[in-house]
Amino acid sequence: LAWYSGSEITTHFENVQWDPSLNVWHKGVFESGASWNPKTAGYDFDTYLASIESNADFTEWTVTMKEGVTFHDGSAATIADYVFSVYSTMLNPRTGSNAMKYVEGYQDCKDGVTEEMTGLTYDEATNTATFKLAQAYWDFTGSLAGIILIPKAAFEGIAWADMDTSDYYLKPIGTGPYMIDKVQMPDYLTLV
């Protein structure tokens, strides 16, 4: 698959709300944790997540990643990558998502008072992340399932504000069904 841009490509990561034309290849290289199935009116865990579960009052949510998930370069995708991806959606100023606004400690983290949300913990041994919410939210599944998985290791030492201009996005790796093969800036990229 070759993707030719009608305008100059300067990076292969764009906020798809800004440029919906990039959504076509973006969804092939990256994938969210689960996909909505209108036939069953529920989520299919057909990508990197195994499950998303909540307690009875919807104030605590547990995300479990599948074992053996890898990025296109063969490196393991872990729950630490998932948690990093959660933070990248809210702390990268260009993305600025508020999907985690119900998690305890969200606002302090978003405002830079703390580096992490107090309501988000993870356990690499069980491949799970737990989200404690400040208030009940019955529809939090969509926020958790919609996280695009990116490798934490690729951004070591890079500030949230500098993520979009990092070298990673010149030829990013994801967990989706397609991998970027060739990049010819600013004209095209090919996927295999």
N, C-alpha and C positions, 0 to 999 in steps of 0.2 A: 504494500500500500504506500503510495507516494502522496504527500500532502504539500501542495503548492499554495503559498500564501498570496493573496491579492495585494497585500501590503507588506512592508518590510518586517521580517521576523527578527527581533532583537534578543528574545529569550523564548524558550519553549515552555515557560510557565507563565501563564497569564491568569488573572482572575476571570473565570469564565463569565461572570456577570458583566465584565467590561467588554469582552470580545467573545460572544457566543459561537462564532465560527470555529474557535479553537476547541470547543467542546467535543467535536467529532474524534479527533486523535487523542485528546486528553483522556476521555473515557476508555480508550483502548489501552493506554499505557498505565494509567492509574485506575484503581477501583475502590469503591466504597466497601464497607464491611458487610453489607447485606443489601439485597435488592427487594423492593416492594413488589409483591405479586397480587395484582388486582383480582385474580381468580379466587385466591384463598383469603384475600383481605388481610394478609400478613406478610411478614418478611421471610424471604428465602435466604438461608445462610449458605450461599453458593460461592462465596469468595473467601476472604481470610478470617472471618469471624466464625466461631462455632456456636455462640449463643449470646443473647442479651436477656437478663432476667432481673425482675424487681421484687422487692418485698411487698407485702400485702397493701401497705399504704403509699407505695410509690415514692418513698423517700430515700431508698437505697437501691442502687442498680449495680449489677455485676456483669462485666463484659469478659467473655472467654475467647481467646484466640485459638485457632486451630494449630496443631503441631505441624512442623515441617513446611511452613510457608516460607518462601524465599523471594528475594528481590531478583530482578533480571540478571544481576551480576553473580548470583549464586549465594550471596550472603543471607544469613537467616533473618527473617522478619520476626520480631519479638514484641511482647507486650510493652516493652520500653519504647519501641518505635511507635506503637499506637498512642501511648501517653504523650510522647514528643509531638506527634501529629495533632493531637487534641490541643496542646499548647500553641502549636504553630497557627492553628486556625484562629485563635483568639488574640495572640500577642504580635503576630505579624501585622503591622499597621495597614498594610495594603489589603489584607483579607478582613481583619477586624470583626470576625463573627461573634455574635452574642449567644450562640447555641448552648453554651455552658453556663448561662447566667443564673441558673438555679443551683449550681454546685456551691457548697459551702466554701467561702473564701474567694469566690470568683472576682468580686469587685476589687478587693485589695490586690489580687494578682494582676488584674487588668490595669489597675492604676499604678502598678510598680511598687506598691507598699511591701508586698511579699513576692518571692520568686515562684511560689507554687500555691495551688489552691489547697486549703486544708481538707477539703472534702474529697480529694482524689488521691488514692493510694493504689499501688500495684505490687504484684508478687510474681516474680519471674519463674519461680518454681512451679506455680500452678497456672501460669500464663493468663492471669486474670487481673483486671483493674476494677476497683470499687469506687463508685461515685456516691457520696452522701449529699443529699440535696437539702437546702435551707427550707424548702417548702415542697409539698407533694406536687409531682408533675407526672400525670399518667401517660403522657405521650412523649416521653424522653427517648424512647427507642429510636425514633427517626434521627435525633441529634447524634446518638452514639453510632448508629449504623452508617451515617453519612460521612464519617471521617475518611479522608483520602490518606492512605498509608504512605509515608515517606520515611527514608532511613535516617535515623538520628545521627549516626556516625558521619554522614555526609555534611553535617552542619556544625561539627565541633568547632568551638571558638568563633562562630559567626553570630552576630547580634540578630535578634528577631527582625529589626528594621532593615537588615542587609540581606535577608534570605533570598529575595527575588533577584538579586544581582550576583548571587554566588555562582561559581563555576558549575555547580551541580546542575543548574537549570539550562546549561548549554547542551547537555545530553543526559537528561534525567533518567533514572531507573525507577520502576514501579513494580507492582505485582500483577498488573493486568495481563490480558491475553496477548497483547502486542508489545514488542520491545523496539525502541528506537535503534535503527541500524546505521543510517547515514544522515548527517546533517550538513547542509550547504547553506551557510548564513549569507545573506538574509533570505534566500529564495525557497528552499524546500527541506523536507525531511522525509525519510522513508521508514516504514515500520515493517517488522517481520513477525 
